Amino acid sequence: METIKVEAIVLKTTDFGDADRVITLFTKEFGKLEANAYGCRRSRSPLSGALQMFNHISAQVIHGAKVDTIREADIINFYDALTKDLERLAYASLFFEIVNRMTFPNEKDRETFDLLIKTLPVLCKRNPRIAALIGACKFMETSGVQLNFIECIHCGKEIEGDAAVSIIDGGAVCLDCIDFAEDCRPYPEGMRKVFEMLLGFDWRENTKLTFNTRQLNAAEKFFIEYVQFILGGELKSVNFIREFLDKPA
């Protein structure tokens, strides 16, 4: 059996047995890994504190014949603001669910690891709805499945003013090309400006973002519909946001 050392973000936890968990890690070295953490739900387990969702950790993982096992884990950074505030928890969970469901195990992906590291402090400090959308939009962009929000997907012309957008065709559609597109829906100028600001966010503390609530609601709703279209199913965290936060997601 081989033991590897990793730096990772705890992406997901799933309980099994009386005191065990399957831990989904997104590692700097190997991308996404799943490993069992036996006994980690016991209060006296040395793993119990480190293997909480959203934690940034270092860990030793043993490669087994059938499953991997986490042997040791230490906290590098923890983000307690995400567990103390229901809204921050909900939107952090949305972002993490998107990353988890759209990545594959054992595919090295330093860009996504770095994005998780950058997004977590923003989720703790800024409006969590906006922070989660920033992270998710940038993740979709680096994954190569982002819609084209700026130029017409058919003729390449830069979008100005109100236009249309098509999930099936892959992005914005200018008014001259609407007849050639499928499943067009309104794409007002305000929504486009929201996506431009989200994708242009540069992670600096002093970066100012100001959104009209109606425009933000529309952009969030459309983006989630698009992600669910790509996944072919609903995001569980969206139901949590709707039911417990009474948000329009």
SULZIWO-V455698 format. One line per field, one symbol per residue. ss: DSSP state (h for helix, s for strand, l for the rest). phi: phi as a letter, one per 30 degrees, with the letter a starting at -180 (. if undefined). burial: + if it has 16 or more other ideal C-beta (glycine too) atoms within 10 Angstrom, else -. A space follows every 10 residues. Layout:
ss: ???
phi: ???
burial: ???
This chain:
ss: lsssssssss ssssssllls ssssssslll ssssssslll llllllllll lllllsssss sssllllsss ssssssslll hhhhlhhhhh hhhhhhhhhh hlllsllllh hhhhhhhhhh hhhhhllhhh hhhhhhhhhh hhlllllsll sllllllsll llssssllll ssslhhhhhh lllsssslhh hhhhhhhhhh llllllllll llhhhhhhhh hhhhhhhhhh hllllhhhhh hhhhhllll
phi: .ccccbcacd dabbdaidbc bccccccddb idbcbdbdid dddcddcddd cceidcbcbc ccdcdcbcbd cbabdcbbbd ddccbddddd dddddddddd dcbcdicead ddedddddde ddddcceddd dddeeddddd dddicdddcc cddccidddb idbbbbdddj ldbdddcedc cchdbebded dedddddddc dcidecdcbb bdedddeddd ddddededdd diaddddddd dddcchcde
burial: -----+-+++ +++------+ ++++++++-+ ++++++++-+ +---+-++-+ +++++++-+- ++-----+++ --+----++- ++-----+++ +++++++++- -++-----+- -++-+++-++ -+++-+++++ ++++++++++ --+--++-+- -+++----+- --+++++-++ ++++--+--- +--+--++-- ++-++-+++- +--------- +---++++++ -+++-++--+ ----+-++-+ +---+-+-+
